[in-house]
């Protein structure tokens, strides 16, 4: 048998089955006349799935024993290979058959033991190989040689690169909490203004530097992008006063809903709280 390590199903409480009809040299399937209800997949604890791969010994423990590789579906065994374990004790010809009423059982074969040993040898590390470096090949866990249908053991140093497009798409659709970002990687957009200005959603996380000679007003919108986003406003080197206006503003300024930047160099941050509500905090009057 080829050592390709195909996954097989194993069952708990696998009581012996009883052949409903003789298995001849032309038989392609067989069933049991006694219940196989106890045959449950050991990995899931549920009924064997359709297509489960099993090794069955027909007439187990007798001179006519034959191991057969089968697939199983709802009580019917479909024969894939006869004399599975490279055994030739039972001839497959018109003169030989397994009679109806004889027993069969689920078994673990020498081929599977050899495959398990081969898998370990394939995966052995430099340390297990007496210090001689080897290049292990792909170890098939399940599936076939067809691309996209097999599963392989993955090395510990194996990586998948994530493109910036995939990362940005994920970040845009995912709510992140507890995210820590290095300060050197945080860059704000700084926009100078010399006249009154109405903030837009494009100004989120931006810094507005008001370099006006006369008095100007920065107006906050009723609705912003997301709760928690903010806009920072700086009173630049020019002498002009800077007022902050809008609906739903509250602050520690002399007039809560209409704060002003106290002096040249003063900084205030407007934080959107949702429902047309802003809090303005900083060096305000």
N, C-alpha and C positions, 0 to 999 in steps of 0.2 A: 504494500500500500504506500502511496506517496505521502511523505511527511509534510503535509501542508497545514496541520493543526486546525481542522475544521471544528467549529463549536458543536457539541452534541448535548442532547437533553438527558438528564438523569432524574429518576423518580424515587420518592420515598414510599415505603410500604408496597413495593412492587411484587404483589402476589403472582404466582405462576398463572399464565393463561392456558387455555385449552384450545387446540386447533378445531375450528368449526368444520373444516373440510381438509382433505389431504393437500399438502404442498408438493406438487409434481415438478418435473423439469421445465414445464411451460407456465407455471403459476407466476403471476405478477403481483398478486395481493393475497393477504390472508386475514382472518378475523378470529376472535376468541368466542367460544360458546359460554365461557364463564365470565363473570363481571370483572372489569378492570377499573372499577370506580375509584379504587385506592391509588391508582397511578397518578400522582400529583407531581408537578414540576418542583424539584427540590429548591430551586432558586427563587421561585415566586410563591410557592405554597398553594398554587391554583392548578386547574386542569391543564394538561399538556396542550400547548398551542398547536394550531394547525401547522403541519410541516416539520414538527419536532423530529430530530434525527436520533435514532436509537440503534443499538446493537442487540439483536435478539439471538439467543441460542435455542434452536429447535431441537426437541428431544434431548434436553440438557442432561448431562451425566450418563449418557448411554453410548454404545458403540456407533450409533447413527447421529450423534450430535453434529449440528452444522451451525456456524455463526453467520447471520445474515444482517447486512446493513440496510435499515428501513427508514422510511419517513412515516409519521403517524398522523392521522386526522380522524377524530371522532370515532375511534374504535376500529378503523381500517389501517392495516400496515401495508405500505407499498414497497416492494422489494427494489432496492437500488443495486446491491452487490450480493452475490452468493459466495459461500466459503470465504467470508470477508477477511479472516485473519491469515490468508495464504495457506489455509489447511486444505488437504485433498482427501481426507479420510472418508468423506461422504461424496460419492460420485453423483454428478448431476446429469442423469440420463433417463431415458424412458423407463428403465427397469427399477428405478429407485424413487421413493417418495416418502414424505413424512405423513403417517396416517392421521386421519381425523381422530380426535379424542386424545392425542398425545400432548404432553405439556411443552410449554416454552417459557423462558425467563429472560429478563434483562441482564446483560453482562457488561463487564469492563474487560477489554481485550489487551493482548500483548502489543498490538499495533498502537493503541492509545498510550500505553506505558512508554513505548519507544518514542512516540511523538512528544510526550511530556519531557522526557530526558533530552531530546533534541532541542526543544524550546529553551530549556535551561542552558544548554551548551551554547546556543546561539546568542543568548543574552549575557553570557558571562563577561565580567569586567577584566581589566588588566590585572587586578590583584588576584582574581581567581584563576588567571592564566599564567601564574608563576612569573609575573612581571613582563611577559611578552605581549606587546600591544596587538590587538586584533581589530578588525573592522566588521562588526556584526551586520548581517543582512536584515531585511525586513522580515518580521515574524507575523504571519497572518493569524489573526484571532478568529475572524469569521468572514464569510463571504467567498468571493471567487477572484480570479485574476482580472476580471472586468473592472475598468476604472470606475471609482465611485461606489463600489459595492463591498469592498473589503475594509477591515479595521486593523490597524497596526499598533504595536507597542510604540510609544513615543519616548525618545530620550529625554533625560532630565534637563539637558541644555537646549532643547528644541524651543524655538520662538516663532511667533507669527507677528509680522509687522502690521501695525494699524495705520492706515493712511490718514492724513490730516483731514481729508473730506469726511471719512467715516467717523473720526473722533468729534469733529465739529457737529455733525448730524446728531450723534448720540448726546452730546452736551446740550444741544438745543432742545432735545425732547426729554431730558431727564432732570428731575428736581434733585439737586445736590445739597446735602447738609453736612456740616462739619468739615468743609473743604478748606485746606490750608494752602495758601499760595505764597511763594517767596516774594518779598517786597520788591526786589529788583525786577521781577517779571510783570509788575502791575504798572501799566502806562495809561495815563488819562489824556483825553483830548483837551487842549487848552485853546480857547477861542477868544480873541480880543474883540471888544465892542466899544463904539464911541457914541452910540445913540441908544435910546430906549429899545428894549428887546423883549419879544414874547417867546418864552421857552417852548420848544417842541419836543416830541418824543425822541427825536434824533439826538437831543442833548443829554440823554440819560448818562450818568457817570462822567459828565464833562465838567470842565472848569471854565466859567465865564469871567474874563478880566475886563472890568468896566473902566476904560481909559477915556472918560468924558470930561470935557471942560465945564459943562453946565450940569444941571440936575437931570437925572434920567430915572426911568422906572424899569425894573425887570418884572414881567408879568408871568406868573405861573399858570399853567393850563388847568382846566377842570379835571381832565382825565389824563393819566400817564400810562406808561407801558405796564409796569408791574409794581405791586406793593413792595416797598423797601428800596426802590431805586431813588437816586438823588441827583441833585445838581448843586455844584459849589459855585458861589459868587464872590469875587474879590473886588474891592474898591481899589483901583489902580493908582498910579502916581499922580494923576491929575486931581484937581481940587473939587470936581463936581460931586454932588451928593448922589447916593444911590438908594432908591426906595424899592421895596419888594411888595408887589401887589398880586391880588388874585382872590378867588373864592375859596373859603374853607381854610384860610391860614390861621394858625395860632403860634405864638412865640412869647418870649420874655421881654419883648420890646415895650416901649412906653404905650404904644397902641398895638395890642396883640395881633390884630389882623393886618397891620400895615407897618412892619418893622423896617428900619433903615440901617445901612451899614454905618457904624459909629464914626469912623475916621479913615483917612488914607491908610491903606494896608490892612483894613479890617476884612475878615473872612466870615462868611456865613454859608451854611449848608441847608438846602431845602429838601426834606425827605418826604416822599409820597406815601401816605398811609391808607390810600384807597378811599372810595366813596367821596371823591372831590375834597379830600382832606390832606393838608400839608402841615408839617411842623418845621419851623425855621429856627435854627440854633446857631450860635456863634457870637461874634463881636458886634452886637446889634444895639440899636437905641430905639 
